[in-house]
Amino acid sequence: MLTMPARLLSDAERGEVDRLLELDPIGSAQVAERVQAAGISWRIDARVFGYGSRRRLESLCWVGANLIPVLASPAAVEAFAEMAGADPRMCSSLVGESEAVLGLWHHLDRVWGPARDVRPNQPLLATWANPAVPADPTVRLVRNHEVDLLFPAAVAMYTEEVGVSPLVGDGGRDYRDRIRELVRAKRAYAKFAGGRVVFKAELAVVTRHTAQIQGVWVAPEWRGHGVATGAMAAVVRDTLKRVAPSVSLYVNDYNTPARRVYDRCGFRQAGTFATVLL
C-alpha cells in the first residue's frame, strides 16, 4: 500500500504546479503550454495529478490524450501507475522523461496490454542560438489557403512516424482541424516545389521558454539531397526571432540522418525522452 497516493490537482495549487514546470522548462513544455492555456480545474480534455504534500508538490502527471510525467521520482512513478491503472485507458501514448515513462510502462503494460511500439531513447534537443549553416530562403509559414496542400504531407508524416494513419476513425477531421489551427497560429512551416510540400515542420508546443518542433518531414524523393539542413535552419531562425527564446525537439536515437541535421543546426542534448505508443 502506498503511503502517499497520487491526487487530482486543482487551480488552488497552481503556484506549486508552475514552480515544478519552471524546474524543467524544456522537458515539461508540453504540459506547461496546456496548463497556461486552460489552467488545471474543470478541464474537459485531461486531468492533472500530483505527488507530494499539499505544501510541496514533488511530481506531476498529465493524463489526457497522452500520459506525461513531469519530474517523476520512483515513488511518484509507482503512485501515478496505480492511479492510471485503476481506470480504463484513455491515452494513446506515454511520453516524457525516459526513466519515468519506462517505469510507468513497467507497471501499466500488465493492465493495458502490449504496446504498438516502445521508443526508449529519444534525445531531447534544444538550441538558443541561430544556426551557423545557411537558411533556405524558400521555407516559409504556410498560409491559410494552403491547408489542403499541407494536409497530405502531414498525413504522410504522421503515418510514417506513428505507424497508423490519422484518417482512421473520423476520416481525419480532427487531425485536419489541428493542422488548420497550427497554420492560423503561424506555427506551420513548409517548402513548396511544383505546387506540393517537399518539407514541413510545425511548432506543436509553445511556451515562454521554448517552442517545440514536431512533424518534421521531407518528401521521400527529396531525401538525401541536403534539403533538411537549410530548411530546419530557416525554421529555427524564424522561431527564435518571432516566437520563443529557445527551440527544442525530440528525436528517435536511431534516426541518424535527422540527428546529423539537428547537430548542424546547433541543437544540443537537454535530456532523454521515451515514448510508448498504444
C-alpha positions in Angstrom: 0.0 0.0 0.0 1.4 3.4 -1.0 1.6 5.8 1.9 1.2 8.8 -0.4 -1.1 8.2 -3.4 -1.3 10.5 -6.4 -4.1 13.0 -6.1 -6.1 15.1 -8.5 -4.9 18.8 -8.6 -7.0 22.0 -8.8 -6.2 25.6 -9.6 -5.8 26.2 -5.9 -2.4 24.5 -6.3 -1.5 26.4 -9.5 1.5 28.1 -7.8 3.1 24.7 -6.9 2.4 23.4 -10.4 4.0 26.4 -12.0 7.0 26.0 -9.7 7.6 22.4 -10.8 7.2 23.3 -14.5 9.8 26.0 -14.2 12.3 23.5 -12.9 12.4 21.7 -16.3 11.2 24.2 -18.8 12.3 22.2 -21.9 11.2 18.8 -20.7 7.9 20.0 -19.3 6.9 22.2 -22.2 4.0 20.0 -23.4 2.3 20.2 -20.0 3.3 23.8 -19.4 1.6 25.0 -22.6 -1.7 23.3 -21.8 -1.7 24.5 -18.1 -1.0 28.0 -19.3 -3.8 27.9 -21.8 -6.6 26.4 -19.7 -5.5 26.0 -16.1 -6.0 22.8 -14.2 -9.5 22.6 -12.8 -12.6 21.6 -14.8 -10.7 20.6 -17.9 -12.6 18.5 -20.4 -9.5 17.1 -22.2 -7.3 16.0 -19.3 -6.7 15.7 -15.6 -3.5 16.8 -13.8 -2.3 14.6 -10.9 0.3 15.5 -8.3 2.6 13.6 -6.0 3.7 15.2 -2.7 2.3 17.1 0.1 -0.2 20.0 -0.4 2.5 22.4 0.6 5.2 20.9 -1.5 4.5 19.1 -4.7 7.2 16.8 -5.9 5.9 15.5 -9.3 3.2 15.9 -11.8 1.4 13.7 -14.3 -0.8 14.9 -17.2 -3.4 12.4 -18.2 -5.3 13.0 -21.4 -4.8 12.0 -25.0 -1.2 11.5 -23.7 0.1 10.5 -20.3 3.0 12.8 -19.5 5.0 12.5 -16.2 6.9 15.6 -15.1 9.9 15.3 -12.6 8.5 11.9 -11.5 10.6 10.3 -8.8 10.5 6.4 -8.5 7.9 6.8 -5.7 5.8 9.2 -7.9 6.0 6.7 -10.8 4.5 4.0 -8.6 1.7 6.3 -7.4 0.9 7.5 -10.9 0.9 4.0 -12.3 -1.5 2.9 -9.6 -3.7 5.9 -10.3 -3.7 5.4 -14.1 -4.2 1.6 -13.9 -7.3 2.0 -11.8 -9.3 3.4 -14.8 -9.8 2.3 -18.4 -7.1 3.5 -20.7 -7.9 6.8 -22.4 -4.5 7.9 -23.6 -2.9 6.9 -26.9 0.7 7.2 -25.7 3.1 7.8 -22.8 5.7 10.4 -23.4 8.3 12.3 -21.3 11.5 11.7 -19.4 12.7 8.3 -20.3 13.2 6.7 -16.9 9.8 7.8 -15.7 8.0 6.7 -18.8 9.6 3.3 -18.9 8.9 2.9 -15.2 5.3 3.7 -15.7 5.1 1.3 -18.6 6.7 -1.4 -16.5 3.6 -1.3 -14.3 0.9 -0.4 -16.8 1.7 -3.0 -19.5 0.3 -5.6 -17.2 -3.0 -3.7 -17.2 -3.2 -2.1 -20.6 -1.7 -4.8 -22.7 1.2 -4.8 -25.2 2.3 -1.5 -26.7 2.4 -1.0 -30.5 5.9 0.4 -30.1 8.3 1.4 -27.3 11.0 4.0 -28.1 13.2 4.1 -25.0 15.9 6.5 -26.1 14.8 9.8 -27.7 17.3 12.6 -27.2 15.6 15.8 -26.2 17.5 18.6 -28.0 17.5 22.4 -27.7 19.2 25.5 -29.1 19.2 29.1 -28.0 21.3 30.4 -31.0 20.8 30.9 -34.7 22.3 28.1 -36.8 25.7 28.6 -38.3 24.5 27.0 -41.5 22.7 29.0 -44.2 18.9 29.0 -44.0 16.8 28.0 -47.0 15.1 31.3 -48.1 12.2 29.4 -49.7 11.0 27.9 -46.4 8.1 30.0 -45.1 5.0 30.0 -43.0 2.1 28.1 -44.5 -0.8 30.4 -45.4 -4.4 29.9 -44.5 -5.5 29.0 -48.0 -2.7 26.3 -48.3 -4.1 23.9 -45.6 -5.2 21.5 -48.4 -1.7 21.4 -49.7 -0.1 20.8 -46.3 -2.6 18.2 -45.2 -1.4 15.3 -47.4 2.2 15.8 -46.3 1.1 15.9 -42.6 -0.8 12.6 -43.1 2.2 11.0 -44.7 4.5 12.2 -41.8 2.1 11.0 -39.1 1.6 7.6 -40.7 5.3 7.1 -41.2 6.2 8.2 -37.7 3.3 6.8 -35.6 2.6 3.7 -37.7 -1.2 4.4 -38.1 -3.0 6.8 -40.3 -4.7 9.9 -38.7 -7.5 9.3 -41.2 -8.7 6.2 -39.3 -11.9 6.8 -37.3 -13.2 10.2 -38.3 -11.6 10.4 -41.7 -9.0 12.8 -40.5 -11.4 15.6 -39.4 -9.8 16.2 -36.0 -6.3 16.0 -37.5 -7.2 18.4 -40.2 -8.6 20.8 -37.6 -5.3 20.6 -35.7 -3.3 21.4 -38.9 -5.6 24.3 -39.7 -5.2 25.6 -36.1 -1.4 25.5 -36.4 -1.5 27.3 -39.8 -3.7 30.0 -38.4 -1.4 30.5 -35.4 1.6 30.9 -37.7 3.2 27.7 -36.4 3.4 25.7 -39.6 6.4 25.9 -42.0 6.9 24.4 -45.4 8.9 24.4 -48.6 6.9 24.1 -51.7 8.1 22.8 -55.1 5.9 22.2 -58.1 2.8 23.0 -56.1 3.4 20.5 -53.4 5.0 20.4 -50.0 8.5 18.9 -50.0 9.5 19.9 -46.4 7.3 20.6 -43.4 7.6 21.2 -39.7 5.3 22.6 -37.0 5.7 24.4 -33.7 3.5 21.9 -31.9 4.2 23.4 -28.4 4.9 27.0 -27.5 5.7 28.3 -24.0 7.5 31.4 -22.8 10.7 29.3 -22.6 10.7 27.3 -25.8 9.0 26.3 -29.0 9.0 22.6 -29.6 9.2 21.4 -33.2 7.3 18.3 -34.2 6.2 16.9 -37.5 9.5 17.3 -39.4 9.2 15.7 -42.8 10.9 15.6 -46.1 9.2 14.1 -49.2 10.9 10.8 -49.9 12.2 11.8 -53.3 13.9 14.9 -51.8 15.7 13.0 -49.1 19.5 12.7 -49.2 19.9 15.9 -51.1 20.7 18.3 -48.2 17.2 19.9 -48.1 16.5 19.3 -44.4 19.5 21.2 -43.0 18.8 24.5 -44.7 15.0 24.1 -44.1 15.5 23.4 -40.4 17.9 26.3 -40.2 15.2 28.6 -41.6 12.6 27.3 -39.1 15.0 27.8 -36.1 15.9 31.3 -37.2 12.3 32.5 -37.6 11.2 30.8 -34.4 14.0 32.4 -32.3 13.2 35.8 -33.9 9.4 35.6 -33.6 8.2 33.1 -31.1 10.5 31.9 -28.2 14.0 32.2 -26.8 14.8 28.6 -27.5 13.8 25.9 -30.0 13.5 22.2 -28.9 12.5 18.8 -30.2 13.0 15.1 -29.5 14.2 12.5 -32.0 14.5 8.8 -32.2 18.1 7.8 -31.3 18.3 5.5 -34.4 17.3 8.3 -36.8 20.9 9.1 -37.8 20.1 11.4 -40.8 17.8 13.6 -38.7 20.3 13.7 -35.8 23.0 15.0 -38.2 20.7 17.7 -39.4 19.9 18.9 -35.9 23.6 18.8 -34.9 24.4 21.0 -37.9 21.7 23.4 -36.8 23.2 23.8 -33.4 20.9 21.6 -31.3 22.4 20.0 -28.2 21.0 17.4 -25.8 19.0 18.7 -22.9 17.6 15.4 -21.7 16.3 12.0 -22.8 12.7 11.2 -23.6 10.9 7.9 -24.2 7.6 7.2 -26.0 5.2 4.3 -25.6 2.7 4.1 -28.5 -0.5 2.3 -27.5 
